[in-house]
């Protein structure tokens, strides 16, 4: 069986993400995380939002969720059972506990993901979820992550916005399916490739400032470096039809 490009991306990402999620959920909470004052319910929501996205597309390719068919309910059941098992095991980890509120945060993430996937295919759904995760991670901590975890914060801004830009470019290529048209509008695509991620970056940082965080220039510079790097690389590669 030949796997689609989207399904390969989802499958390989899932094979890395799910074990990593299990390991991180079953070690004592790092002191730095406690000091950051991160909302664990928000982390649960984001973690299971990503998990459902990857599992759905690893199974279905680029199909939208159809609630009349059994696949969506099986995905919800599998991830739901895993969430229960996950919470139960955390009761045996030092510094963690089995919390029903965490399960409901997991369930909210699962349902939100499946509802989104009922309306969007792989690339636009990935773009929305990446944006949600970036916005959430930026704003869920009560302290400035740059002060507490400067290296991690720098990598997050550099690679997070680079990844968001890559998803955005792939989504644009889906919208422009004729290769000849793509070649004639390469400049337009380059401008859009830069404008939308940069606009998203400024929106996130403005929201962060409203919530009482510092408007850190170094974060913006690193994010722009990530955005420009991805766009520059894509400019060197001929635009091709995205599948």
ChimeraX attribute file (.defattr): number of C-alpha atoms within 10 A of each C-alpha:
attribute: neighborCount
match mode: 1-to-1
recipient: residues
	/A:1	3
	/A:2	6
	/A:3	11
	/A:4	14
	/A:5	13
	/A:6	19
	/A:7	21
	/A:8	15
	/A:9	16
	/A:10	25
	/A:11	20
	/A:12	12
	/A:13	15
	/A:14	21
	/A:15	13
	/A:16	10
	/A:17	17
	/A:18	17
	/A:19	11
	/A:20	11
	/A:21	13
	/A:22	12
	/A:23	10
	/A:24	12
	/A:25	17
	/A:26	17
	/A:27	13
	/A:28	12
	/A:29	14
	/A:30	10
	/A:31	8
	/A:32	12
	/A:33	15
	/A:34	12
	/A:35	13
	/A:36	17
	/A:37	13
	/A:38	18
	/A:39	15
	/A:40	15
	/A:41	17
	/A:42	18
	/A:43	19
	/A:44	21
	/A:45	25
	/A:46	25
	/A:47	19
	/A:48	25
	/A:49	25
	/A:50	22
	/A:51	22
	/A:52	24
	/A:53	23
	/A:54	25
	/A:55	22
	/A:56	28
	/A:57	23
	/A:58	22
	/A:59	14
	/A:60	16
	/A:61	20
	/A:62	20
	/A:63	15
	/A:64	20
	/A:65	23
	/A:66	15
	/A:67	12
	/A:68	8
	/A:69	9
	/A:70	11
	/A:71	15
	/A:72	21
	/A:73	15
	/A:74	12
	/A:75	17
	/A:76	19
	/A:77	12
	/A:78	13
	/A:79	19
	/A:80	18
	/A:81	11
	/A:82	13
	/A:83	21
	/A:84	18
	/A:85	13
	/A:86	16
	/A:87	21
	/A:88	16
	/A:89	15
	/A:90	18
	/A:91	14
	/A:92	12
	/A:93	15
	/A:94	11
	/A:95	11
	/A:96	16
	/A:97	14
	/A:98	17
	/A:99	13
	/A:100	12
	/A:101	12
	/A:102	20
	/A:103	21
	/A:104	17
	/A:105	21
	/A:106	27
	/A:107	21
	/A:108	16
	/A:109	25
	/A:110	25
	/A:111	16
	/A:112	17
	/A:113	24
	/A:114	23
	/A:115	16
	/A:116	18
	/A:117	24
	/A:118	15
	/A:119	13
	/A:120	17
	/A:121	18
	/A:122	22
	/A:123	22
	/A:124	19
	/A:125	20
	/A:126	21
	/A:127	20
	/A:128	16
	/A:129	19
	/A:130	20
	/A:131	20
	/A:132	15
	/A:133	20
	/A:134	20
	/A:135	18
	/A:136	16
	/A:137	18
	/A:138	20
	/A:139	22
	/A:140	17
	/A:141	19
	/A:142	15
	/A:143	16
	/A:144	20
	/A:145	22
	/A:146	15
	/A:147	10
	/A:148	14
	/A:149	13
	/A:150	13
	/A:151	11
	/A:152	12
	/A:153	18
	/A:154	19
	/A:155	15
	/A:156	18
	/A:157	24
	/A:158	21
	/A:159	17
	/A:160	19
	/A:161	28
	/A:162	23
	/A:163	19
	/A:164	23
	/A:165	26
	/A:166	21
	/A:167	22
	/A:168	22
	/A:169	26
	/A:170	20
	/A:171	20
	/A:172	19
	/A:173	20
	/A:174	16
	/A:175	12
	/A:176	18
	/A:177	14
	/A:178	13
	/A:179	15
	/A:180	12
	/A:181	10
	/A:182	20
	/A:183	14
	/A:184	10
	/A:185	12
	/A:186	14
	/A:187	12
	/A:188	11
	/A:189	20
	/A:190	15
	/A:191	11
	/A:192	16
	/A:193	24
	/A:194	19
	/A:195	14
	/A:196	16
	/A:197	25
	/A:198	19
	/A:199	11
	/A:200	16
	/A:201	22
	/A:202	14
	/A:203	13
	/A:204	18
	/A:205	22
	/A:206	15
	/A:207	16
	/A:208	18
	/A:209	14
	/A:210	11
	/A:211	11
	/A:212	13
	/A:213	18
	/A:214	14
	/A:215	16
	/A:216	12
	/A:217	10
	/A:218	12
	/A:219	20
	/A:220	19
	/A:221	14
	/A:222	20
	/A:223	24
	/A:224	20
	/A:225	17
	/A:226	22
	/A:227	28
	/A:228	19
	/A:229	15
	/A:230	21
	/A:231	22
	/A:232	13
	/A:233	9
	/A:234	15
	/A:235	14
	/A:236	8
	/A:237	9
	/A:238	11
	/A:239	18
	/A:240	16
	/A:241	16
	/A:242	18
	/A:243	13
